[in-house]
Amino acid sequence: MTALAVVMPRRRAAVELTTEQRQLRRVKVVWALLFLNVLSFAGTSSDIIIPVPHKLGQVITQGALVTAVLLALSVNPRVKVRPSLFLGLYSTLALITLMMSVRFIGLGTTYRAFRLVAFLAVLWLLTPWWKRRDLPLLRTQLKFLTGIMVSLYLGLAISPSKALTMNAGSRRLGGALWPMPATQVGHYMAELTGLTILLWLCRALDRRKALMLLVPAVVALLLSHTRTALVAMVVGLLVACLSMFSGSRRVRRALGATAVL
C-alpha cells in the first residue's frame, strides 16, 4: 500500500506533464499558423521556382487562420484570457472597422475585417501563454523566421535570377520558393536579427546559435536593400536595450561598445 501510494502520484504527475506538453505543442502550432496567415501569397506562379496557382496560395494562407481559430479553441476551451491593453485597443479598432465595413463598404472589406477580428480572437485565446518564462511563442516565431531565411537562400542558390529581382535600378533579394517582395524580406530578416540579438543579450540564446542566425539574417537584410526595416530594427533594439539597461550588465556593455563604434 505504501509503494502504491508513492507510485500513483508520480504517474498522475507524469500524465499531467504529458498533457501540458501536448497543449504547449498545439499552442506553438497555432502561433505558426498565424504567421503563415500573414505570409501573403504575392505575385504569380511565374515569379517562383515551383509554380503554385495564385488561388491555391491564397487558400493556404487564409485557411491557416481558420485552422488556428479551431486549434486555439481546443487549447483554451473555457476561453480564459488575460488582460492586455494592446489587444484591447486593437480589438476596439477592429470592431469599429467591422461595423463600418458592414454599414458603408463592400463585401471584400467586410471579409477582411472579419479576418482581422478572428486573428485578434486567436491572440486573446493565447494570452495565458504570453508571459511564460520559457518563451514558447517567441521561440516559435524565431523558428518560423529561420525557416523563411532558409527558403530565401535555397531560392537564391537554385535560381538567382528569380531571387534577385531588378527594382529601382538595383537587384533586391526576394522570395523564389514562396513569392515575397524585397520589402517583406527586409521586414522578416530585420525581425529575425533583432530577436536574435535580444535573446542573446538576455542569455536565452548562446553565442554559437546567435551567430549562426545573425550572420545570414544580416546578409539577407542587406541584400533586400530595405532601409525602412533596417532603421526600424535599430530603433527597436535601442528602445529594448534602454529598457533593460539598469538590470543587465551585458546590455550596458553592448550599448557602451555600440556608442564607441
Secondary structure by P-SEA (a helix, b strand, c coil): caaaaaaaaaaaaaaaaaaaaaaaaaaaaaaaaaaaaacccccccccccccccaaaaaaaaaaaaaaaaaaaaaacccccccccaaaaaaaaaaaaaaaaaaccccaaaaaaaaaaaaaaaaaaaaccccccccaaaaaaaaaaaaaaaaaaaaaaaacccccccccccbbbbccccccccaaaaaaaaaaaaaaaaaaaaaccccaaaaaaacaaaaaaaaaaccaaaaaaaaaaaaaaaaaaccccaaaaaaaaaaaac
